[in-house]
Amino acid sequence: MKACIDLGGTKIAVSLVAEGAGADACHPGESFPWQARLSEPTAKVGAPDAVARQILRMLAAACEAAGIDEQAIAAVGVSSCGPFVMEAGLIALANPNICGGLAGPARGLPNDWRSAALEAPLREKFANVRIENDGVGALQAERRWGALQGVDSCAYVTWSTGVGFGLCVDGHILRGKHRNAGHAGHAFVSDNLDALCGCGNIGDLEALVAGNSIARRFAAVGYADAARLFSAARAGDERAVAIVDELCRVMGRALYNLVVTLDLARISLGGGVFWPQRDYLLPRLQAQIFGKLPALTGGFELLPAGLGERVGDFGALALLS
């Protein structure tokens, strides 16, 4: 049995899949035969190992639901939000949407963690644990089963609670010194003083466009969350349309910068902000890329994720396949 963990700043999903299950035969429009699947909001209170302990508890519950012994789990794959830091040679989280000690009380998170143990508690119970940035996990899944099949220079981008990237150039996945390559969500793009990121930056990409930032920035003008903002924009609310257009200008420029820096052939997009609004947002993002510097953008494609809302689950599975 394989255990697949999709760890995000908003929720954790734990799935069990039988060893040798036919993932390669699964197509985007089909459901995958998970043995069990559980989802909960990500823990943000208690000790700094609360997230890892939550995963262990959820794995035990999933095994009970599937009627199997935990000892049947041969491998655990964790597709996790980052950034990562190394603690005694093992991966811990320094995620700005989980660790409240990074930006301090102004960020509003109910803890003072500067990091959250992840790998160490899991290895106390399981010998075979693989952890990757969720952008990398989703990238590998999209390259194997989704919209990036057969493309050697490509990226997966999530526009969700946070903003993250998985990068592949000439068939080589980029990871970096601490496996944090792709954290362009924390690239500075503005001096906007109302945009505090959970990492402590003011005016980085995530602080301006991420799902958690939309509520913080625009609740005072009537848009308490991303869903309300987009609903108002679709209904023709001029102020909402202007806000969404600006979000797409900022996000689109980040995508353009990625394309021209890495000479990419394709990007697939997913995430909780983008996916429900993909028909509305995709052409606005494409407009920030296409027609600019054709030597680098000609032939490039910007597509919705082929695995849709399931890309996180398959990202963890891809780490073990």
N, C-alpha and C positions, 0 to 999 in steps of 0.2 A: 504494500500500500504506500502511496505517495501522499504527502501532506502539502497543500499549496496555500500559501498565506499571501493575501493582498493587503498590505499595511499602508493605510493612508492617513492623512491628517484629520479626516472626518470619520472614517469607519475602518474596521478590520473585517475581512472576509476570510474564513477558513474553509477549505474544501478538501475532501479526500477522494482520491482516484485510484483505482486498482492498477497495480503494476502491469504494463503491457496493454493498457486500454488504448483503443485506436484513435488517438488524437489526430493522426495524420489523415484520417478519413472524415474528420469533422469539418463541416463547411460553415461559414458565418451565419447562415440562416437556420442552422440546426442547434438543438440543445445538446450539451455534452453530458454524458452519463456519470455525473459525480455520484459517489457513494453517499456522501453527506455534504451539506453546505450550511454554514452558519455565518451570520453577520451581526456586528454590534458597533455602536459608536466607540471610537478610540478612547481609551482611558487617559485622563489628564489630571488625575488627583492621586494622592498617596505617595509612595516611595518612587524613586527614579526608575525602578525596574517594573513599574506597574504595567507597562505595555507588554513586556515579555511575559509577565505572569498572566496577563489576560489571554495572550495567545496560547499558553500552556493549558489554561482552564478551558478555552474554547476547543482545543484539540481533543481534550479528554471528553468533552460533551459531544463532539462530532463522532468520536469512536463509539461512544455509548449509543448514539442515535443509529449508527451503522451496524451495531451489534458485533464489533470487533475489539480485540485487545490492543491497547496502545503499542505493545511490543511488535505489532504487525506493521507499524510505520517504519519503512526502510530508509526514507529520506524526507527531509523537510526543505522546501524551497520558499524563500521569503522575497517577494517583490515589494520593496519598501521605499516609502518617501525618504528623502535625505535632507540635508547632507549627513554623511557619516563622519564620525571621529573614531580613532583607534584608542581603546583603553585596554592596557595589558595585552596588546596584539589582537584584540577582538573588536568587532564592529559594535559601536553604540550610535544612537541617533542624536543629532543636533538639529532637529527639525523645527523650524520657526512656528509651525502651527501646532506643535505638541509641547515644546520646551519653553515655558514661560519666563525662564531666567535669562533668555537671550536678549529680548527687547525690554524686559522689565514690566512693571505693573500697567504701564500705559497700553500694552498690547491686550490686556484683559484675560489672559490665560490663568487658570486657577492653580498654578504651581510656580515654583522658583527653580525648576530643573534647568541646568545648562546642558545636560546630556541625559539620555535615557538608555540604560543598558538594554541590549537586544541579543547579541550572539551568545554571551556568556550564560545567561539563564537557560537558553534553548539547548546549549551543548551539555548542560548538566543532565539532560534527559535523553537527548538524541545525538548519536555519534556523527550522522551525516546531515549537516546543515549547510545550505548554500544561500547566501544573502546577496542580492544585487539591488542597485538603485531601480526604482519602479519604472523609470524611463528606459533603462536597459532591458528589463524584463519584458516590457510591452514591445519594445523594438524587436527583440528576438521572436516574440510571438507573432508580430505583424510580418516579419520576414519569413516565418515558417508557414503560417496559416492565413495571413491577412493581406492587407493592401500593399505590402512592401516585398512580396515574393519576387525573386529574380532581379532585385535592384541592389547593386553593390554600394552606391553612395546615396544614403537616405537617412531619414530621421523619423522618430516618433515624437510627437509633442502632445502633452496633456495640458489642457486649460481647465483647471478644476479648482479645488480648494487652494492649491498652489499651482505653480507653472513649472513644468519640468520637461526635459528633453533627453532622448536617447539617440546617440549619434553613431553612424557607421560610415566610414570612408574607405573606398576601394576594398570592401568586404571585411574590413577590420573594425570591430566595435571599440569605441574609445572609452577608457575607464579613468585614467589619471592616477595620481599618486595615492589618493585615499579612496578611489572608486567613486569620485564625485564629478567626473566629467559630465557635462550636460546641465549643470545648474545655472543656466543662463537666465533663469527667473530672477536671479539676484544681481544681474547686470544693471548698472545705473542707467536710467533713461530719462530722468527728469529731476529737477530741484523742487518738485511739488511738496510743500511742507505739510500737507494733510495726509500724505501717503506713507504711514509708518509700517514697515514690514516686520513680521515677527522675528526676523534675524537681527533687527536693530537698524537696518538701513532705512533711509528716508528717500523715497523716489525711485526705488528699483522697480523692475518690470512686475514682479509679483505684487508689490504694494499698490500698484496702479490698477491691475486688471484681474487679479485672482478673485475667485468666488468670495473668499472671506473679506477681501478688501472692498468689494462693491457695496456690501452692506455697511461697512464702517464709513465709507466715503459719501454715500448717497442716501442714507436713511433719513437724514434731516430734510431732504427735499422730496420725500415721499416714496422712495424706493428701498424698502427694508431688506430686500435680498435680490439676487440676480434674476430670479423668476419673475418678480414683480416689475423689475426694470425692463426686461425683454418683452413682457406682456404689454406694457405701456407703449413701448416702441413699435411693436407690431400693430397696435391700435391707432398709431399715428400721433401719439403724444410728442410734440416737437422737442421738448426738453429731453425726453427719454431717447428719442432718435439721435439727438446731438451727442448725448453721453455715450450711447452705443457706438456711434461712428468714431468717437474719439478713442474708445477702448480698442476698436478694431484697427485704428490707425497705429496705435502704440504696439499692439500685438502683431499686426501685419508687418511693421517695420522690423520687429525682432525676428520674424520669420525670414524676411528679405535678407537681413544681415547674416542669418545662418546659411541661407542658400548661397550668397556670394562669397562668404568666408570659406565654406567647405566644398563648394561647387557640387551641390546636391542635385540629384535627378528627381527625387520625390520625397515628400513629407506626408505622413498620415497623422490625422488629428483626432484626439478623443478627449475625454474628461467631462466632469459633471457640469461645467459651464458650457462647453462647446456642444456636447452631444445632443442635448434636448433642443438646441437652437441651431443645429448645423445648417439647415436650409436657409436660415436668415443670415448667419454669420459667415458662411463659407465664401459667398461672392464678395463680401466686403473685405475679407482678408486677402482673397486673390487679387483684388484691385490694388492692393499695396505692393504687389510683387510683379504681376505680369505687365509687360510693356516697358519695364525699367531695365536698362542695360541688357539687351537681348543676348549679348555674347555669353552672359552668365545665367540668365533666367529663361532663355529659349529652350524649349523642350522639358522644362521643369513642370512637375505636377504637384498640386496640393489637393489631397483627398481626405475624406472622412475615414476613420479607422475601419479596416475591413472586418475586425472582430467586434466592433460596436461597443456596447456597454460591458461586454465580457472580456475586454482586453486585459483587465487587471488579473482576473482568474487565470487566463491563459498565459499571462506574463510569468506568473509563479510556476506554472506547469512547464513552460519553456526552459526554465532553469534546470529542470530535472530530466529533460528529454534528450 
